[in-house]
Every structure is written in structure tokens, then in C-alpha cells.
Amino acid sequence: MATKPALRPVFLDDKYLATGERVYLTGSQALVRLPLEQARRDAAAGLNTAGFISGYRGSPLGIYDTALWAAEPILREHRIHFEPGVNEDLAAAAVWGTQQVPLLSEARYDGVFALWYGKGPGVDRSADVLKHGNYAGTSPLGGVLALCGDDHAARSSTTAHQSDQALIHCGMPVLNPADIQDYIDLGLIGFALSRFAGVWAGFKCVTEIVDGSASIRVGAGRTVVLPEDYEFPPGGLSIRREFAALAQEARLYEERLIAAQAFARANAIDRQVIGGGGRKRLGIVASGKSLGDAGEALARLGIDEARAAELGIALFKVGMVWPLEPQRIAAFAAGCDEVLLIEEKRPLIEEQLAHLLYNLPAERRPRLSGKRDP
């Protein structure tokens, strides 16, 4: 009689400790695992870094601090300190301080990567600190992700919030994860982008994903690609000792954000995810939760990968919604007869893409449909 293979023991902490396999966790738990993954990547690379997390609770990140407290022993083992803020502003100020570690003469670590978190109105009220911190920049082995809780349907908020515009006001690249898997994959890319370009990166967290759960891939295997088509300016892009307001502003908009776009291009943050090559009748562009909605709509219509290619339909994922990386999406759009943009709340990708396509020759310029038809 054949014996059944022994089952591997399963522990509750596997959602944070298991490597090289799949784990089942909630959106909030994935955001706890994210800094742990970054700490492991740094340790594997032989880097002497630590992590810091601070913010103020609020839906949809209302139980994030509870999840962090529950995982505190594991966080400490990975040299990650969690210090909830009295409010969002003070938490952001503390995060700003972590990027000054390399400027200190007796620092224990070569860099500190940091997570700030707050719900949409907290993003608004903390814009002063977020802007100053982003203008100052990040350290080469630090990096900052700002987790912005957006309650688009105002289920537990006084406003149906969209943080994108506040982050753009601060000059911060905006990453929009599509699902819980992206909380890890795009989150790690976000830390790497922050280090490379010297910017704080905004990271949208919408209710449906934060409150959801999924089985995701974890562990090693994610490769960060450094752009070969970008040359660092003299003095680099990281935080500096001196303060010069006009120079800071120029460095952000003329150098750092350009570097962020080059990094996004090299790492395919924006890419086609459904459909074949060649000319397309319809190109669908979506980001964040809307990407999953579009994919599910195609599936319900019986349109799989092969059928999409046959019909001339393609789906393009935008992971960094601002500043929009121009080359990949322009090449995709120029190969379509029509481009349909699907975005929640106010249009953001649509306005940037329209600007990119405006000067294309008529025979290469697609029809553009978004919040309104052409």
C-alpha cells in the first residue's frame, strides 16, 4: 500500500518567515512582509542597513499598526524599528530623519530604508513634510516608500480620497500596485527606485486590496535592473548636506524624476500583460485595481491570451502613474487603432498620454478614449 507523502508543518508566522514558496496573507500583512523582504535582500547583498516604519492609522490602513505590533519580534530580528506617530506629520518628519544617517559621523548603519503610512487626509495634512523630505532626497542605501491609504468609495472616510494629486504636488513618483502580489513586487522595486533616483516614492493602497487576501509568491528571484541609458549628474542624486532651495527644486524636476523614468523603463514597471504583437485594434491601458477589473472583464467575456491576440486586443499595465514613463507606453499606443484608458477617480494617465501622443503623425496617432469618448 502506497504511503501518502508527509505534509510540511505550517505555522502562523510562515506568512512572514517562509521563503522560496507561496504564502497566504492579507493586504495589511503583505505590507508588513514588504520591509522584511527588503531587509533580507540587503542582508543577502552584504549591506549594513536597518529599517524604520512610522505613520498614523486610518482606513484602509486602520489595522496596519496592529499587524506591525503583532510581528514586532520578527521585525526586531531583521533590524526594523516600528514607531507609530503621534500624527502623520511627526511620523513623516521621523522618516525624513532616517535618510540623513549617512551624513552622521557615528552612524551604526550605512543606510535606513523607511516606510511612512497614512490615510488620504493624512497625506494632505503631511504634504509640507513629504515635500521637504522628497526635495532633500534619500540616501543611497536608504529609500522611502509612502503608503497612502485611499478609500475611493468613502466607505469609512469623510472624503472619497485620491492621493495622487497631493503626491504629484510634492514631486513624488506615484506607484499604483494592482494586487497583493504587487505589494511585494512593486514595493521592492519602489525601494530600489527611491535609492536610485533619490526620491521618496508614493505607494497607493486602496481599500479593496488592503482588505483582501491572496496566495502570493515570495522569496528571492526578483532582479533589479540599473538603466544603461542614464548617466548620473555630477554629485549624484542622493541627499546632501548643503541646502539651496532653487538647486533642490531643479535637481528634483530636471534630474531625479528623469532618473525615476529611466529606472521604470529598465525594470518594465509599465508593460503589456495581455495580447500579442503586431497592430492592435484596441489597446486597453489600466493601473492599480482597475487593471484587475479590466482583466476580469476580459475573462468573463471569454477572452483569454490567445483570443485577445486573435481579436487584436491588448492590455497594458501602468505601475508608475506619475511621472509616466514615455517610451514604453508611447510605443504601445502607436501600435493601436484605439486606446481605452480605465482609471478610478480623476484622470491621470489619460492626460499625460494625450500629451505624449499629440505630436505623432496622424497615421500613427490612435483614437483616445478615457473619461469621455473622443
Protein Blocks (a to p, Z undefined) as FASTA:
>chain_A
ZZddddddddfklmmmpghiacdddfklmmmmmmmmmmmmmmmnopacddddddddddfk
lmmmmmmmmmmmmmmmnopacdddfblmlmmmmmmmmmmmmmpmkbfbfbdcddddddfk
lmmmmmmmmmmmmmnopcfklopdddddddfkomaccbdcdfklmmmmnopacdddfbfk
lmmmmmmmmmmmmmmnopacdddddfklmmmccdddedehiacdddfkbccdehijbdcf
bdcfklmmmmmmmmmmmmmmmmmmmnomaccfbdcedjdfbdcddehjllmmmmmmmmmn
opafklmmmnopacdddfblbdcdfklmmmmmmmpfbdcdddehjafklmmmmmmmmmpc
fklmccdddfbcZZ
